[in-house]
Amino acid sequence: QVQLVQSGAEVKKPGASVKVSCKASGYTFTSYPMQWVRQAPGQRLEWMGWINAGTGDTKYSQKVQGRVTITRDTSASTAYMELSSLRSEDTAVYYCARAAGYSYDPWDYWGQGTLVTVSS
Amino acid sequence: EIVLTQSPGTLSLSPGERATLSCRASQSVSSSYLAWYQQKPGQAPRLLIYGASSRATGIPDRFSGSGSGTDFTLTISRLEPEDFAVYYCQHYDYSTLFTFGPGTKVDIK
């Protein structure tokens, strides 16, 4: 069965970087785009970007562009989201989610989420 | 930029009742790219409806979606105890890419 397993919770200081992993199993990793979204406490979901797991092409939200980098390791069926220059407002649960086919398709499988806390 | 609003913010109902949730877009959008997700506390969201009205795999038929243009609706015909959760609408657009509504919480009356 399809599973997305994310790395564990992180606590970072302002100005630092964080890298969250998302290991996929149960399907052909390179055949589906991977999305990244975050949810700050009590807030709506906020899309961050996606990666074409086959080609490595990426697209980022304007809000985080310049601070976010999404990559993948096809040999490990794992996608990564790195966010730099962290600030307190980046405190959120970060999710990876598989797009159902194309990058604009709905997101049919999700990781369990990774809590990133930014605090001095 | 397309903005999604959802109403009501909270819907207090009893099991067995019908729930009607609204998602409104700031401008006309394609229903092909309108989806609904359910999120329970401490869990990731789950895809319920895509293309405004198609149920995702494994979703019970008490969930239905409808609408077009700027107004979309998620209906839960008879609430089951496991349906009490937060529901988000999502839209994809080639310029703003993915946006989500603020969510509607369905809680037990």
Contacts between the chains, C-beta under 8 A, distances in Angstrom:
chain1	res1	chain2	res2	distance
A	35	B	98	7.4
A	37	B	98	7.6
A	44	B	88	6.9
A	44	B	100	5.0
A	44	B	101	6.7
A	44	B	102	4.8
A	44	B	103	6.0
A	45	B	45	7.0
A	45	B	88	6.1
A	45	B	90	7.6
A	45	B	100	4.3
A	46	B	100	7.2
A	47	B	97	6.2
A	47	B	98	3.8
A	47	B	99	7.2
A	47	B	100	7.4
A	59	B	97	7.0
A	61	B	97	6.8
A	95	B	44	5.6
A	95	B	45	7.7
A	97	B	44	7.7
A	97	B	45	7.9
A	100	B	50	7.5
A	104	B	33	6.4
A	104	B	92	4.6
A	104	B	94	7.8
A	105	B	50	7.7
A	106	B	35	4.3
A	106	B	47	5.4
A	106	B	50	4.0
A	106	B	56	7.3
A	106	B	90	7.5
A	107	B	35	7.8
A	107	B	37	7.9
A	107	B	45	7.9
A	107	B	47	6.1
A	108	B	47	5.3
A	108	B	56	6.5
A	108	B	57	7.5
A	110	B	44	3.8
A	110	B	45	6.2
A	110	B	46	7.3
A	111	B	44	6.6
A	112	B	44	6.1
A	113	B	44	5.6
